[in-house]
Amino acid sequence: MKNIVFTIKNEEGLHARPATDFCETAISFASAVTVHKEGESEIFDAKSLLSILCLGAVKGDTIRISAEGDDEEQALEALRSALEKT
């Protein structure tokens, strides 16, 4: 299992459009991908739009994205890229 940490930079946080892009990116990989907000214990499925919206990540929040599977490194890099574009 690999992890990355990312700080949300988008003024509106991880709202509907970037959350959709994030989920679509996660779905394109075979690895299991989860995300949680630093300082909180709840873990969310990155392949579920509803889960990502429930995460409630706003500008300045730090999230940890974890991936486990054959393409975990590629998945994490693609998810980082998707978040940087928002």
Biopython code that builds the backbone (N, CA, C, O; Angstrom):
import numpy as np
from Bio.PDB.StructureBuilder import StructureBuilder

atoms = [
    (1, "MET", "N", (0.849, -1.186, 0.000)),
    (1, "MET", "CA", (0.000, 0.000, 0.000)),
    (1, "MET", "C", (0.884, 1.236, 0.000)),
    (1, "MET", "O", (1.861, 1.329, 0.743)),
    (2, "LYS", "N", (0.516, 2.170, -0.846)),
    (2, "LYS", "CA", (1.237, 3.443, -0.952)),
    (2, "LYS", "C", (0.277, 4.571, -0.587)),
    (2, "LYS", "O", (-0.939, 4.439, -0.723)),
    (3, "ASN", "N", (0.849, 5.689, -0.118)),
    (3, "ASN", "CA", (0.062, 6.854, 0.297)),
    (3, "ASN", "C", (0.687, 8.129, -0.238)),
    (3, "ASN", "O", (1.896, 8.204, -0.458)),
    (4, "ILE", "N", (-0.157, 9.129, -0.443)),
    (4, "ILE", "CA", (0.313, 10.487, -0.686)),
    (4, "ILE", "C", (-0.519, 11.427, 0.178)),
    (4, "ILE", "O", (-1.648, 11.113, 0.557)),
    (5, "VAL", "N", (0.051, 12.565, 0.476)),
    (5, "VAL", "CA", (-0.648, 13.602, 1.236)),
    (5, "VAL", "C", (-0.783, 14.805, 0.322)),
    (5, "VAL", "O", (0.164, 15.178, -0.372)),
    (6, "PHE", "N", (-1.967, 15.411, 0.323)),
    (6, "PHE", "CA", (-2.237, 16.542, -0.560)),
    (6, "PHE", "C", (-3.024, 17.591, 0.211)),
    (6, "PHE", "O", (-3.959, 17.258, 0.939)),
    (7, "THR", "N", (-2.653, 18.849, 0.057)),
    (7, "THR", "CA", (-3.397, 19.959, 0.665)),
    (7, "THR", "C", (-4.294, 20.573, -0.395)),
    (7, "THR", "O", (-3.829, 20.953, -1.470)),
    (8, "ILE", "N", (-5.579, 20.669, -0.090)),
    (8, "ILE", "CA", (-6.566, 21.215, -1.024)),
    (8, "ILE", "C", (-6.281, 22.698, -1.248)),
    (8, "ILE", "O", (-6.186, 23.473, -0.296)),
    (9, "LYS", "N", (-6.146, 23.082, -2.513)),
    (9, "LYS", "CA", (-5.824, 24.467, -2.858)),
    (9, "LYS", "C", (-6.998, 25.210, -3.488)),
    (9, "LYS", "O", (-7.018, 26.441, -3.505)),
    (10, "ASN", "N", (-7.967, 24.473, -4.001)),
    (10, "ASN", "CA", (-9.131, 25.069, -4.656)),
    (10, "ASN", "C", (-9.920, 25.910, -3.654)),
    (10, "ASN", "O", (-10.203, 25.455, -2.545)),
    (11, "GLU", "N", (-10.270, 27.120, -4.038)),
    (11, "GLU", "CA", (-11.012, 28.034, -3.162)),
    (11, "GLU", "C", (-12.318, 27.428, -2.647)),
    (11, "GLU", "O", (-12.737, 27.715, -1.525)),
    (12, "GLU", "N", (-12.956, 26.597, -3.461)),
    (12, "GLU", "CA", (-14.242, 26.008, -3.080)),
    (12, "GLU", "C", (-14.098, 24.593, -2.549)),
    (12, "GLU", "O", (-15.101, 23.919, -2.318)),
    (13, "GLY", "N", (-12.878, 24.134, -2.353)),
    (13, "GLY", "CA", (-12.650, 22.800, -1.819)),
    (13, "GLY", "C", (-12.908, 21.721, -2.854)),
    (13, "GLY", "O", (-12.888, 21.970, -4.059)),
    (14, "LEU", "N", (-13.149, 20.529, -2.361)),
    (14, "LEU", "CA", (-13.387, 19.385, -3.235)),
    (14, "LEU", "C", (-14.884, 19.269, -3.472)),
    (14, "LEU", "O", (-15.540, 18.345, -2.992)),
    (15, "HIS", "N", (-15.413, 20.240, -4.231)),
    (15, "HIS", "CA", (-16.854, 20.304, -4.510)),
    (15, "HIS", "C", (-17.192, 19.405, -5.694)),
    (15, "HIS", "O", (-16.340, 18.632, -6.131)),
    (16, "ALA", "N", (-18.395, 19.483, -6.218)),
    (16, "ALA", "CA", (-18.936, 18.524, -7.185)),
    (16, "ALA", "C", (-18.044, 18.255, -8.401)),
    (16, "ALA", "O", (-17.753, 17.097, -8.700)),
    (17, "ARG", "N", (-17.614, 19.286, -9.094)),
    (17, "ARG", "CA", (-16.843, 19.044, -10.327)),
    (17, "ARG", "C", (-15.488, 18.404, -10.048)),
    (17, "ARG", "O", (-15.181, 17.381, -10.661)),
    (18, "PRO", "N", (-14.657, 18.950, -9.154)),
    (18, "PRO", "CA", (-13.383, 18.282, -8.897)),
    (18, "PRO", "C", (-13.556, 16.917, -8.238)),
    (18, "PRO", "O", (-12.743, 16.019, -8.456)),
    (19, "ALA", "N", (-14.593, 16.754, -7.444)),
    (19, "ALA", "CA", (-14.854, 15.445, -6.833)),
    (19, "ALA", "C", (-15.201, 14.424, -7.907)),
    (19, "ALA", "O", (-14.784, 13.268, -7.826)),
    (20, "THR", "N", (-15.959, 14.843, -8.908)),
    (20, "THR", "CA", (-16.299, 13.953, -10.018)),
    (20, "THR", "C", (-15.045, 13.560, -10.796)),
    (20, "THR", "O", (-14.860, 12.386, -11.116)),
    (21, "ASP", "N", (-14.190, 14.523, -11.101)),
    (21, "ASP", "CA", (-12.937, 14.234, -11.805)),
    (21, "ASP", "C", (-12.065, 13.281, -10.991)),
    (21, "ASP", "O", (-11.465, 12.355, -11.537)),
    (22, "PHE", "N", (-12.001, 13.516, -9.691)),
    (22, "PHE", "CA", (-11.210, 12.682, -8.795)),
    (22, "PHE", "C", (-11.726, 11.240, -8.812)),
    (22, "PHE", "O", (-10.944, 10.298, -8.941)),
    (23, "CYS", "N", (-13.044, 11.076, -8.681)),
    (23, "CYS", "CA", (-13.650, 9.736, -8.684)),
    (23, "CYS", "C", (-13.458, 9.033, -10.017)),
    (23, "CYS", "O", (-13.121, 7.850, -10.049)),
    (24, "GLU", "N", (-13.668, 9.743, -11.111)),
    (24, "GLU", "CA", (-13.493, 9.132, -12.428)),
    (24, "GLU", "C", (-12.054, 8.663, -12.626)),
    (24, "GLU", "O", (-11.812, 7.625, -13.243)),
    (25, "THR", "N", (-11.115, 9.424, -12.106)),
    (25, "THR", "CA", (-9.713, 9.025, -12.190)),
    (25, "THR", "C", (-9.479, 7.771, -11.353)),
    (25, "THR", "O", (-8.840, 6.828, -11.820)),
    (26, "ALA", "N", (-9.985, 7.751, -10.132)),
    (26, "ALA", "CA", (-9.814, 6.592, -9.255)),
    (26, "ALA", "C", (-10.420, 5.332, -9.870)),
    (26, "ALA", "O", (-9.832, 4.253, -9.800)),
    (27, "ILE", "N", (-11.600, 5.479, -10.471)),
    (27, "ILE", "CA", (-12.304, 4.342, -11.075)),
    (27, "ILE", "C", (-11.502, 3.733, -12.223)),
    (27, "ILE", "O", (-11.632, 2.542, -12.504)),
    (28, "SER", "N", (-10.686, 4.528, -12.876)),
    (28, "SER", "CA", (-9.943, 4.039, -14.040)),
    (28, "SER", "C", (-8.781, 3.109, -13.663)),
    (28, "SER", "O", (-8.114, 2.571, -14.547)),
    (29, "PHE", "N", (-8.537, 2.917, -12.376)),
    (29, "PHE", "CA", (-7.452, 2.050, -11.921)),
    (29, "PHE", "C", (-8.008, 0.832, -11.194)),
    (29, "PHE", "O", (-9.071, 0.894, -10.577)),
    (30, "ALA", "N", (-7.282, -0.268, -11.275)),
    (30, "ALA", "CA", (-7.705, -1.512, -10.619)),
    (30, "ALA", "C", (-7.481, -1.467, -9.108)),
    (30, "ALA", "O", (-8.185, -2.150, -8.365)),
    (31, "SER", "N", (-6.529, -0.688, -8.649)),
    (31, "SER", "CA", (-6.209, -0.627, -7.226)),
    (31, "SER", "C", (-7.381, -0.122, -6.401)),
    (31, "SER", "O", (-8.191, 0.678, -6.868)),
    (32, "ALA", "N", (-7.455, -0.604, -5.170)),
    (32, "ALA", "CA", (-8.404, -0.063, -4.191)),
    (32, "ALA", "C", (-7.846, 1.283, -3.744)),
    (32, "ALA", "O", (-6.670, 1.380, -3.395)),
    (33, "VAL", "N", (-8.675, 2.316, -3.749)),
    (33, "VAL", "CA", (-8.212, 3.660, -3.410)),
    (33, "VAL", "C", (-9.127, 4.235, -2.336)),
    (33, "VAL", "O", (-10.350, 4.230, -2.476)),
    (34, "THR", "N", (-8.517, 4.729, -1.265)),
    (34, "THR", "CA", (-9.281, 5.358, -0.192)),
    (34, "THR", "C", (-8.689, 6.734, 0.097)),
    (34, "THR", "O", (-7.559, 7.040, -0.282)),
    (35, "VAL", "N", (-9.480, 7.546, 0.771)),
    (35, "VAL", "CA", (-9.039, 8.901, 1.116)),
    (35, "VAL", "C", (-9.617, 9.263, 2.476)),
    (35, "VAL", "O", (-10.743, 8.892, 2.807)),
    (36, "HIS", "N", (-8.830, 9.990, 3.253)),
    (36, "HIS", "CA", (-9.366, 10.532, 4.504)),
    (36, "HIS", "C", (-8.702, 11.867, 4.804)),
    (36, "HIS", "O", (-7.580, 12.149, 4.383)),
    (37, "LYS", "N", (-9.441, 12.670, 5.546)),
    (37, "LYS", "CA", (-8.956, 13.995, 5.924)),
    (37, "LYS", "C", (-8.078, 13.829, 7.159)),
    (37, "LYS", "O", (-8.463, 13.168, 8.123)),
    (38, "GLU", "N", (-6.894, 14.438, 7.118)),
    (38, "GLU", "CA", (-5.977, 14.365, 8.246)),
    (38, "GLU", "C", (-6.671, 14.877, 9.510)),
    (38, "GLU", "O", (-7.381, 15.882, 9.480)),
    (39, "GLY", "N", (-6.457, 14.179, 10.599)),
    (39, "GLY", "CA", (-7.055, 14.566, 11.874)),
    (39, "GLY", "C", (-8.413, 13.941, 12.121)),
    (39, "GLY", "O", (-8.986, 14.109, 13.197)),
    (40, "GLU", "N", (-8.934, 13.224, 11.142)),
    (40, "GLU", "CA", (-10.219, 12.545, 11.289)),
    (40, "GLU", "C", (-10.016, 11.062, 11.034)),
    (40, "GLU", "O", (-9.083, 10.668, 10.334)),
    (41, "SER", "N", (-10.887, 10.243, 11.600)),
    (41, "SER", "CA", (-10.696, 8.800, 11.506)),
    (41, "SER", "C", (-11.472, 8.139, 10.373)),
    (41, "SER", "O", (-11.127, 7.028, 9.971)),
    (42, "GLU", "N", (-12.503, 8.782, 9.849)),
    (42, "GLU", "CA", (-13.329, 8.154, 8.827)),
    (42, "GLU", "C", (-12.583, 8.061, 7.499)),
    (42, "GLU", "O", (-11.955, 9.020, 7.049)),
    (43, "ILE", "N", (-12.669, 6.881, 6.885)),
    (43, "ILE", "CA", (-12.008, 6.616, 5.613)),
    (43, "ILE", "C", (-13.082, 6.459, 4.543)),
    (43, "ILE", "O", (-14.093, 5.790, 4.756)),
    (44, "PHE", "N", (-12.848, 7.091, 3.375)),
    (44, "PHE", "CA", (-13.830, 7.113, 2.305)),
    (44, "PHE", "C", (-13.303, 6.404, 1.066)),
    (44, "PHE", "O", (-12.103, 6.430, 0.790)),
    (45, "ASP", "N", (-14.203, 5.774, 0.323)),
    (45, "ASP", "CA", (-13.883, 5.115, -0.939)),
    (45, "ASP", "C", (-13.717, 6.181, -2.013)),
    (45, "ASP", "O", (-14.656, 6.921, -2.306)),
    (46, "ALA", "N", (-12.531, 6.263, -2.600)),
    (46, "ALA", "CA", (-12.249, 7.291, -3.606)),
    (46, "ALA", "C", (-12.993, 7.055, -4.914)),
    (46, "ALA", "O", (-13.032, 7.938, -5.771)),
    (47, "LYS", "N", (-13.582, 5.877, -5.077)),
    (47, "LYS", "CA", (-14.304, 5.563, -6.309)),
    (47, "LYS", "C", (-15.792, 5.866, -6.185)),
    (47, "LYS", "O", (-16.564, 5.565, -7.096)),
    (48, "SER", "N", (-16.196, 6.454, -5.074)),
    (48, "SER", "CA", (-17.595, 6.800, -4.828)),
    (48, "SER", "C", (-17.737, 8.319, -4.726)),
    (48, "SER", "O", (-17.176, 8.939, -3.823)),
    (49, "LEU", "N", (-18.478, 8.907, -5.642)),
    (49, "LEU", "CA", (-18.677, 10.357, -5.621)),
    (49, "LEU", "C", (-19.320, 10.799, -4.315)),
    (49, "LEU", "O", (-18.905, 11.798, -3.727)),
    (50, "LEU", "N", (-20.315, 10.077, -3.861)),
    (50, "LEU", "CA", (-20.981, 10.434, -2.607)),
    (50, "LEU", "C", (-19.994, 10.418, -1.440)),
    (50, "LEU", "O", (-20.037, 11.293, -0.575)),
    (51, "SER", "N", (-19.113, 9.432, -1.417)),
    (51, "SER", "CA", (-18.107, 9.367, -0.353)),
    (51, "SER", "C", (-17.186, 10.575, -0.391)),
    (51, "SER", "O", (-16.876, 11.154, 0.650)),
    (52, "ILE", "N", (-16.749, 10.957, -1.577)),
    (52, "ILE", "CA", (-15.840, 12.096, -1.703)),
    (52, "ILE", "C", (-16.531, 13.390, -1.267)),
    (52, "ILE", "O", (-15.922, 14.235, -0.611)),
    (53, "LEU", "N", (-17.787, 13.536, -1.631)),
    (53, "LEU", "CA", (-18.525, 14.728, -1.206)),
    (53, "LEU", "C", (-18.726, 14.727, 0.313)),
    (53, "LEU", "O", (-18.690, 15.785, 0.942)),
    (54, "CYS", "N", (-18.937, 13.545, 0.904)),
    (54, "CYS", "CA", (-19.098, 13.438, 2.362)),
    (54, "CYS", "C", (-17.799, 13.730, 3.105)),
    (54, "CYS", "O", (-17.816, 14.084, 4.284)),
    (55, "LEU", "N", (-16.680, 13.580, 2.415)),
    (55, "LEU", "CA", (-15.383, 13.895, 3.010)),
    (55, "LEU", "C", (-15.356, 15.344, 3.498)),
    (55, "LEU", "O", (-14.772, 15.650, 4.537)),
    (56, "GLY", "N", (-15.998, 16.229, 2.733)),
    (56, "GLY", "CA", (-16.111, 17.629, 3.135)),
    (56, "GLY", "C", (-14.794, 18.380, 3.137)),
    (56, "GLY", "O", (-14.575, 19.242, 3.988)),
    (57, "ALA", "N", (-13.917, 18.067, 2.201)),
    (57, "ALA", "CA", (-12.609, 18.722, 2.150)),
    (57, "ALA", "C", (-12.741, 20.138, 1.598)),
    (57, "ALA", "O", (-13.287, 20.347, 0.515)),
    (58, "VAL", "N", (-12.237, 21.101, 2.355)),
    (58, "VAL", "CA", (-12.264, 22.509, 1.957)),
    (58, "VAL", "C", (-10.827, 23.012, 1.795)),
    (58, "VAL", "O", (-9.871, 22.331, 2.168)),
    (59, "LYS", "N", (-10.696, 24.204, 1.236)),
    (59, "LYS", "CA", (-9.375, 24.782, 1.009)),
    (59, "LYS", "C", (-8.569, 24.755, 2.310)),
    (59, "LYS", "O", (-9.044, 25.159, 3.372)),
    (60, "GLY", "N", (-7.340, 24.265, 2.187)),
    (60, "GLY", "CA", (-6.443, 24.201, 3.333)),
    (60, "GLY", "C", (-6.447, 22.859, 4.055)),
    (60, "GLY", "O", (-5.536, 22.577, 4.833)),
    (61, "ASP", "N", (-7.465, 22.019, 3.809)),
    (61, "ASP", "CA", (-7.497, 20.690, 4.421)),
    (61, "ASP", "C", (-6.432, 19.815, 3.800)),
    (61, "ASP", "O", (-6.146, 19.916, 2.607)),
    (62, "THR", "N", (-5.850, 18.962, 4.612)),
    (62, "THR", "CA", (-4.877, 17.991, 4.131)),
    (62, "THR", "C", (-5.558, 16.635, 4.097)),
    (62, "THR", "O", (-6.163, 16.199, 5.076)),
    (63, "ILE", "N", (-5.448, 15.971, 2.942)),
    (63, "ILE", "CA", (-6.037, 14.651, 2.804)),
    (63, "ILE", "C", (-4.927, 13.632, 2.514)),
    (63, "ILE", "O", (-3.897, 13.958, 1.924)),
    (64, "ARG", "N", (-5.167, 12.405, 2.942)),
    (64, "ARG", "CA", (-4.251, 11.304, 2.651)),
    (64, "ARG", "C", (-4.973, 10.347, 1.717)),
    (64, "ARG", "O", (-6.066, 9.866, 2.015)),
    (65, "ILE", "N", (-4.341, 10.081, 0.584)),
    (65, "ILE", "CA", (-4.889, 9.164, -0.415)),
    (65, "ILE", "C", (-4.045, 7.899, -0.370)),
    (65, "ILE", "O", (-2.819, 7.956, -0.457)),
    (66, "SER", "N", (-4.714, 6.751, -0.233)),
    (66, "SER", "CA", (-4.028, 5.463, -0.170)),
    (66, "SER", "C", (-4.497, 4.593, -1.320)),
    (66, "SER", "O", (-5.677, 4.587, -1.669)),
    (67, "ALA", "N", (-3.568, 3.860, -1.902)),
    (67, "ALA", "CA", (-3.904, 2.933, -2.977)),
    (67, "ALA", "C", (-3.195, 1.616, -2.730)),
    (67, "ALA", "O", (-2.052, 1.576, -2.275)),
    (68, "GLU", "N", (-3.905, 0.532, -3.043)),
    (68, "GLU", "CA", (-3.317, -0.794, -2.888)),
    (68, "GLU", "C", (-3.702, -1.641, -4.089)),
    (68, "GLU", "O", (-4.882, -1.844, -4.377)),
    (69, "GLY", "N", (-2.687, -2.130, -4.782)),
    (69, "GLY", "CA", (-2.929, -2.955, -5.964)),
    (69, "GLY", "C", (-1.777, -2.855, -6.940)),
    (69, "GLY", "O", (-0.780, -2.179, -6.684)),
    (70, "ASP", "N", (-1.926, -3.532, -8.055)),
    (70, "ASP", "CA", (-0.850, -3.594, -9.051)),
    (70, "ASP", "C", (-0.493, -2.241, -9.651)),
    (70, "ASP", "O", (0.656, -2.014, -10.029)),
    (71, "ASP", "N", (-1.466, -1.344, -9.742)),
    (71, "ASP", "CA", (-1.208, -0.037, -10.364)),
    (71, "ASP", "C", (-1.298, 1.114, -9.352)),
    (71, "ASP", "O", (-1.658, 2.236, -9.708)),
    (72, "GLU", "N", (-0.968, 0.824, -8.094)),
    (72, "GLU", "CA", (-1.122, 1.821, -7.031)),
    (72, "GLU", "C", (-0.306, 3.087, -7.263)),
    (72, "GLU", "O", (-0.801, 4.188, -7.024)),
    (73, "GLU", "N", (0.928, 2.951, -7.721)),
    (73, "GLU", "CA", (1.758, 4.140, -7.942)),
    (73, "GLU", "C", (1.192, 5.025, -9.044)),
    (73, "GLU", "O", (1.154, 6.248, -8.910)),
    (74, "GLN", "N", (0.755, 4.405, -10.128)),
    (74, "GLN", "CA", (0.165, 5.154, -11.236)),
    (74, "GLN", "C", (-1.133, 5.822, -10.795)),
    (74, "GLN", "O", (-1.414, 6.957, -11.178)),
    (75, "ALA", "N", (-1.921, 5.118, -9.991)),
    (75, "ALA", "CA", (-3.185, 5.672, -9.502)),
    (75, "ALA", "C", (-2.935, 6.910, -8.650)),
    (75, "ALA", "O", (-3.604, 7.928, -8.826)),
    (76, "LEU", "N", (-1.990, 6.833, -7.743)),
    (76, "LEU", "CA", (-1.710, 7.972, -6.868)),
    (76, "LEU", "C", (-1.193, 9.171, -7.651)),
    (76, "LEU", "O", (-1.576, 10.306, -7.367)),
    (77, "GLU", "N", (-0.345, 8.937, -8.617)),
    (77, "GLU", "CA", (0.168, 10.049, -9.430)),
    (77, "GLU", "C", (-0.955, 10.694, -10.236)),
    (77, "GLU", "O", (-1.023, 11.918, -10.343)),
    (78, "ALA", "N", (-1.831, 9.871, -10.800)),
    (78, "ALA", "CA", (-2.954, 10.415, -11.572)),
    (78, "ALA", "C", (-3.929, 11.181, -10.681)),
    (78, "ALA", "O", (-4.478, 12.199, -11.102)),
    (79, "LEU", "N", (-4.147, 10.709, -9.470)),
    (79, "LEU", "CA", (-5.046, 11.409, -8.540)),
    (79, "LEU", "C", (-4.432, 12.725, -8.080)),
    (79, "LEU", "O", (-5.137, 13.725, -7.944)),
    (80, "ARG", "N", (-3.137, 12.729, -7.841)),
    (80, "ARG", "CA", (-2.460, 13.983, -7.475)),
    (80, "ARG", "C", (-2.620, 14.998, -8.613)),
    (80, "ARG", "O", (-2.930, 16.167, -8.380)),
    (81, "SER", "N", (-2.405, 14.534, -9.828)),
    (81, "SER", "CA", (-2.535, 15.401, -11.001)),
    (81, "SER", "C", (-3.960, 15.938, -11.128)),
    (81, "SER", "O", (-4.158, 17.117, -11.420)),
    (82, "ALA", "N", (-4.940, 15.079, -10.910)),
    (82, "ALA", "CA", (-6.345, 15.512, -11.000)),
    (82, "ALA", "C", (-6.636, 16.599, -9.950)),
    (82, "ALA", "O", (-7.343, 17.562, -10.247)),
    (83, "LEU", "N", (-6.113, 16.460, -8.756)),
    (83, "LEU", "CA", (-6.350, 17.465, -7.719)),
    (83, "LEU", "C", (-5.605, 18.762, -8.005)),
    (83, "LEU", "O", (-6.108, 19.842, -7.691)),
    (84, "GLU", "N", (-4.444, 18.677, -8.581)),
    (84, "GLU", "CA", (-3.676, 19.879, -8.898)),
    (84, "GLU", "C", (-4.336, 20.716, -9.992)),
    (84, "GLU", "O", (-4.110, 21.924, -10.064)),
    (85, "LYS", "N", (-5.142, 20.093, -10.839)),
    (85, "LYS", "CA", (-5.809, 20.805, -11.926)),
    (85, "LYS", "C", (-7.039, 21.587, -11.451)),
    (85, "LYS", "O", (-7.573, 22.414, -12.190)),
    (86, "THR", "N", (-7.481, 21.327, -10.233)),
    (86, "THR", "CA", (-8.700, 22.002, -9.751)),
    (86, "THR", "C", (-8.383, 23.304, -9.084)),
    (86, "THR", "O", (-9.290, 23.998, -8.623)),
]
sb = StructureBuilder()
sb.init_structure("model")
sb.init_model(0)
sb.init_chain("A")
sb.init_seg("    ")
for serial, (resi, resn, name, xyz) in enumerate(atoms, 1):
    if name == "N":
        sb.init_residue(resn, " ", resi, " ")
    sb.init_atom(name, np.array(xyz, "f"), 0.0, 1.0, " ", f" {name:<3s}", serial, name[0])
structure = sb.get_structure()
